Amino acid sequence: MTYKDQLNRTLEFKKAPKRIVSLVPSQTELLVDLGLEALIVGVTKFCVHPKHLRMSKVVVGGTKQIDIQKIKDLKPDIILCNKEENTKTIIEDLEAIAPIHISDIYNLEDCFELINMYGEIFNVKRTTSTLVSNIQLEREAFKLQNKKHLKVAYFIWKDPWMVAASDNFINIMLDEAGFVNVFEEEKRYPEIDLNNATLTEADLVFLSSEPFPFKEEHLLEFKKLFPEKIIKIVDGEMFSWYGSHLLKAYTYFQTLHF
């Protein structure tokens, strides 16, 4: 059996893969929601959905640092990675262990493609088709009710201050949520000063719960600095997790409009 990943790499299997190591939290959640939990043998410490999973599966490290020997001992049939979340070194180290499927997510079309790829590889095409359809229905219902109007600055890190700009999935989801990213003319995740002129254009400032865990103390700090703006701590998973997590995103986006 031959399949492609999202980097157009070819994966070959003598039989359907039955032992999965997932090094990407959102993809781990997707596997569970596709009914494939029993096939998962290894996960990362960041695979927090569902909560019980790290108690029943072998934790092989994080997304940037892994225990190669642990993964080797698990004898996986396939290892699931992501171009952005996992390093090139990790991929190279794992290539001798099992076929590696690499996702490359920049927009919703990529998300749907990945879901359908898993449907093919793990023989759950009916389930993946239903999932994609349900996400599209949630999206269409949200779009009917909301129009883009407010401008936002989306902070992902402190010391140094970093925001989400363009050319990343967060920016796509800000647009999906009905907001205009004031930093969309810049690339990726630029470092900025809090006196950055572009910040003055924002109606709202979002402080993401991940990767930096912004808390109430940071919210109060920003409110003092920008008393004229609406400051909110937002669920970073809703803006950066793909796969089945998208089913929850549009209901959450509704709560951000007022």
C-alpha atoms as one frame of an Amber mdcrd trajectory, in Angstrom:
protein
   0.000   0.000   0.000   1.288   3.416  -0.987   0.200   6.821   0.356   1.381
  10.436   0.190   1.843  12.886   3.036   1.389  16.664   2.816   4.976  17.185
   1.688   4.220  14.824  -1.202   6.527  12.201   0.288   5.655   8.574  -0.476
   4.919   6.131   2.358   4.779   2.406   1.704   3.212  -0.237   3.947   3.066
  -3.999   3.623  -0.125  -3.965   5.726  -2.403  -1.366   7.280  -0.617   0.420
  10.169  -1.858  -0.705  13.563   0.653   0.907  15.935   0.761   4.704  15.841
   3.111   7.179  17.489   1.778  10.722  17.268   4.112  13.657  17.911   1.482
  16.335  17.271  -1.185  17.081  19.930  -3.968  18.152  17.568  -3.368  15.096
  15.392  -3.497  12.849  18.456  -6.903  14.300  19.352  -8.014  13.729  15.756
  -7.036  10.056  15.909  -9.107   9.567  19.064 -12.118  11.306  17.553 -11.815
   9.040  14.512 -12.138   6.015  16.788  -8.461   5.066  16.562  -7.432   5.429
  20.210  -6.683   1.700  20.538  -4.058   1.990  17.793  -2.109   4.795  19.496
   0.955   3.513  21.368   2.976   6.717  21.897   2.170  10.409  22.413   3.852
  13.637  23.542   3.522  15.304  26.932   1.501  18.005  25.174  -1.163  15.578
  23.931  -3.706  16.802  26.474  -6.928  15.874  24.659  -8.423  13.619  25.794
  -7.032  14.111  29.291  -6.727  10.413  30.122  -4.572   9.569  27.117  -1.184
  10.259  28.697  -2.058   7.833  31.491  -2.700   4.946  29.120  -0.084   5.579
  26.405   3.707   5.906  26.479   4.838   9.530  26.640   7.859   9.828  24.348
   8.805  13.461  25.033   7.594  16.766  23.611   7.226  18.040  20.080  10.798
  19.386  19.843  12.631  16.862  22.052  11.879  13.153  22.008  13.204   9.899
  23.415  14.243   8.014  20.300  14.775   4.735  22.148  11.294   4.855  23.668
   9.794   5.274  20.219  11.950   2.480  18.811  10.879   0.145  21.625   7.216
   0.791  20.780   7.750  -0.733  17.322   5.389   1.701  15.579   4.017   1.023
  12.112   3.713   4.762  11.462   4.858   7.998  13.112   2.771  11.147  12.681
   4.637  14.460  12.558   4.138  18.068  11.486   6.490  20.263   9.478   6.234
  23.197  11.891   5.895  21.449  15.249   8.624  18.829  14.803  12.204  19.582
  13.833  14.047  18.319  10.773  16.485  16.552  13.094  13.646  14.641  14.741
  12.346  13.537  11.344  15.792  12.375  10.254  16.326  10.452  13.510  12.976
   8.676  13.171  13.259   7.659   9.534  15.030   4.410  10.367  12.245   3.344
  12.745   9.020   3.560  10.723   7.331   5.426   7.858   6.732   9.058   8.847
   3.634  10.947   7.740   4.274  14.714   7.842   1.432  17.212   7.859   1.822
  20.769   6.574  -1.061  22.983   7.680  -1.566  26.567   6.530  -5.310  26.772
   5.908  -8.587  24.890   6.226  -8.117  23.097   2.934  -4.918  21.592   4.348
  -6.840  20.527   7.463  -9.508  18.774   5.425  -6.868  17.124   3.259  -5.082
  15.757   6.337  -8.294  14.404   7.827  -9.095  12.634   4.568  -5.530  11.271
   4.332  -6.020   9.636   7.731  -9.310   8.225   6.467  -7.420   6.491   3.669
  -4.458   5.281   5.716  -6.440   4.000   8.705  -9.498   2.822   6.761 -12.003
   5.203   8.374 -13.062   7.131   5.277 -16.730   7.252   6.243 -15.846   8.765
   9.618 -13.476  11.344   8.160 -16.011  12.344   5.503 -18.630  12.944   8.187
 -16.179  14.939  10.300 -15.214  17.234   7.425 -18.888  17.780   6.556 -19.754
  18.655  10.159 -16.886  21.151  10.395 -18.008  22.774   7.152 -21.586  23.053
   8.467 -20.345  24.726  11.669 -18.274  27.109   9.594 -21.114  28.033   7.263
 -23.518  28.659  10.159 -21.005  30.951  11.856 -20.242  32.870   8.657 -23.943
  33.591   8.124 -24.108  35.352  11.482 -20.822  37.239  11.579 -19.032  39.764
   9.429 -15.461  40.974   9.854 -15.330  44.281  11.633 -12.974  44.537  14.611
  -9.184  44.708  14.283  -7.081  42.585  16.622  -3.494  42.085  17.775  -2.875
  38.468  18.818  -0.029  37.943  21.309   1.568  34.502  21.586   4.652  35.215
  23.731   6.174  37.423  26.414   9.877  38.314  26.855  10.165  39.023  24.021
   6.691  40.135  23.030   5.623  38.223  19.937   2.455  38.367  17.863   0.911
  36.201  15.175   1.233  37.883  11.785   0.595  36.321   8.349   1.683  33.008
   6.824   0.499  30.889   9.726  -2.613  28.995  10.787  -3.476  31.417  13.600
  -3.919  34.221  11.106  -6.242  32.029   9.045  -8.330  31.288  12.127  -8.470
  34.962  13.139 -10.006  35.595   9.741 -12.350  32.634  10.222 -13.369  34.090
  13.579 -14.335  37.368  11.931 -11.389  39.556  12.930  -8.795  41.532  11.011
  -5.198  40.937  12.103  -3.446  44.326  12.321  -0.087  42.593  11.795  -1.117
  40.700   8.654   1.347  42.705   6.542   4.209  41.107   8.463   5.360  37.478
   8.357   5.051  34.613  10.799   5.635  35.613  14.458   7.461  38.961  14.693
   8.916  40.367  17.892   7.474  43.775  18.731   7.688  46.518  21.353   4.536
  47.535  23.169   4.944  51.026  21.717   4.695  49.569  18.189   2.644  51.961
  16.050   0.621  49.117  14.512  -0.840  48.300  17.927  -2.703  51.601  17.879
  -4.796  50.258  14.992  -6.172  47.362  17.059  -9.632  47.505  18.599  -8.863
  44.381  20.612  -5.786  42.709  22.050  -5.946  38.934  22.389  -3.550  37.248
  24.815  -3.347  33.578  23.867  -3.367  30.794  26.455  -0.626  29.072  24.445
   2.235  28.729  23.705   2.867  31.341  26.420   0.299  30.876  29.199  -1.020
  34.414  29.572  -2.803  34.914  32.909  -4.927  37.504  34.694  -1.818  39.421
  35.776  -0.870  39.966  32.153  -4.416  41.025  31.333  -4.268  43.697  34.041
  -0.881  44.860  32.769  -2.252  45.348  29.268  -5.367  47.114  30.539  -3.161
  49.691  32.241  -1.099  50.182  29.095  -4.067  50.258  26.692  -7.106  51.465
  28.656  -8.968  52.342  25.448  -8.777  48.798  24.037 -10.642  45.597  24.771
  -8.179  43.075  26.205  -9.067  39.378  26.371  -7.311  36.147  27.257  -8.358
  33.686  24.552  -8.173  29.927  24.191  -5.114  29.435  21.999  -6.174  25.923
  21.040  -9.152  27.338  19.171  -6.831  29.366  16.958  -3.970  26.910  16.466
  -5.307  23.350  16.781  -6.612  21.769  13.599  -8.234  18.408  12.928 -11.351
  17.559  14.938 -10.736  20.524  17.270 -12.224  22.695  14.520 -15.650  21.339
  15.475 -15.442  23.368  18.692 -13.847  26.485  17.243 -16.805  28.245  15.652
 -19.004  27.985  18.743 -16.121  29.470  20.708 -15.618  32.275  18.178 -19.227
  33.280  18.719 -18.420  34.117  22.354 -15.736  36.599  21.274 -18.194  38.846
  19.428 -20.081  41.451  21.437
